[in-house]
């Protein structure tokens, strides 16, 4: 990545004016390095029609249940909403320590809107955006082998009448 291009993207303030990142830009970074109360920040990731915007978050920390990052399509329909800490999520879509956001539907433009409430601040988030071939998005999500003993234990628990009544797999509940 060209250092000057990265600096130019990072110098834009998405909380003053929406930042648009387009396929082909030398740097496609989404960074909110700390934030203020009652703040709204906006980004738009625009890909070619045969591509889907994918985000790789290497850091995410907002006030849980009050400060949100909304993922919206071109018509402003909410696709997803994140809050809290990446560390506390079950991470089916984590790759190399990064939390992935992959839209559930084939869209070429992704709008991001962050809103904070009137109190409690956290460190924010950072992500890299990329435009991925729409047919290849499933290949980005890691899979767990059905031979994995933790998966077999979960299947066995799912077959029992009430896995919460003293059932134990001998493993921790953490599947990460």
Secondary structure in CASP SS format (residue, H / E / C, confidence):
PFRMAT SS
TARGET T0000
AUTHOR 0000-0000-0000
METHOD secondary structure of the structure
MODEL  1
X C 1.00
X C 1.00
X H 1.00
X H 1.00
X H 1.00
X H 1.00
X H 1.00
X H 1.00
X H 1.00
X H 1.00
X H 1.00
X C 1.00
X C 1.00
X C 1.00
X C 1.00
X C 1.00
X C 1.00
X C 1.00
X E 1.00
X E 1.00
X E 1.00
X E 1.00
X C 1.00
X C 1.00
X C 1.00
X C 1.00
X C 1.00
X C 1.00
X E 1.00
X E 1.00
X E 1.00
X E 1.00
X E 1.00
X C 1.00
X C 1.00
X C 1.00
X C 1.00
X C 1.00
X C 1.00
X E 1.00
X E 1.00
X E 1.00
X E 1.00
X E 1.00
X E 1.00
X E 1.00
X C 1.00
X C 1.00
X C 1.00
X C 1.00
X E 1.00
X E 1.00
X E 1.00
X E 1.00
X E 1.00
X E 1.00
X E 1.00
X E 1.00
X E 1.00
X E 1.00
X E 1.00
X C 1.00
X C 1.00
X C 1.00
X C 1.00
X C 1.00
X C 1.00
X E 1.00
X E 1.00
X E 1.00
X E 1.00
X E 1.00
X C 1.00
X C 1.00
X C 1.00
X C 1.00
X C 1.00
X E 1.00
X E 1.00
X E 1.00
X E 1.00
X E 1.00
X C 1.00
X C 1.00
X E 1.00
X H 1.00
X H 1.00
X H 1.00
X C 1.00
X C 1.00
X C 1.00
X C 1.00
X C 1.00
X E 1.00
X E 1.00
X C 1.00
X C 1.00
X E 1.00
X E 1.00
X E 1.00
X E 1.00
X E 1.00
X C 1.00
X C 1.00
X C 1.00
X C 1.00
X C 1.00
X C 1.00
X E 1.00
X E 1.00
X E 1.00
X E 1.00
X E 1.00
X E 1.00
X E 1.00
X C 1.00
X C 1.00
X C 1.00
X C 1.00
X C 1.00
X C 1.00
X C 1.00
X C 1.00
X E 1.00
X E 1.00
X E 1.00
X E 1.00
X E 1.00
X E 1.00
X E 1.00
X E 1.00
X E 1.00
X E 1.00
X H 1.00
X H 1.00
X H 1.00
X H 1.00
X H 1.00
X H 1.00
X H 1.00
X C 1.00
X C 1.00
X C 1.00
X C 1.00
X C 1.00
X C 1.00
X C 1.00
X C 1.00
X H 1.00
X H 1.00
X H 1.00
X H 1.00
X H 1.00
X H 1.00
X H 1.00
X H 1.00
X H 1.00
X H 1.00
X H 1.00
X C 1.00
X C 1.00
X C 1.00
X C 1.00
X C 1.00
X C 1.00
X C 1.00
X C 1.00
X C 1.00
X C 1.00
X C 1.00
X C 1.00
X C 1.00
X C 1.00
X C 1.00
X C 1.00
X C 1.00
END
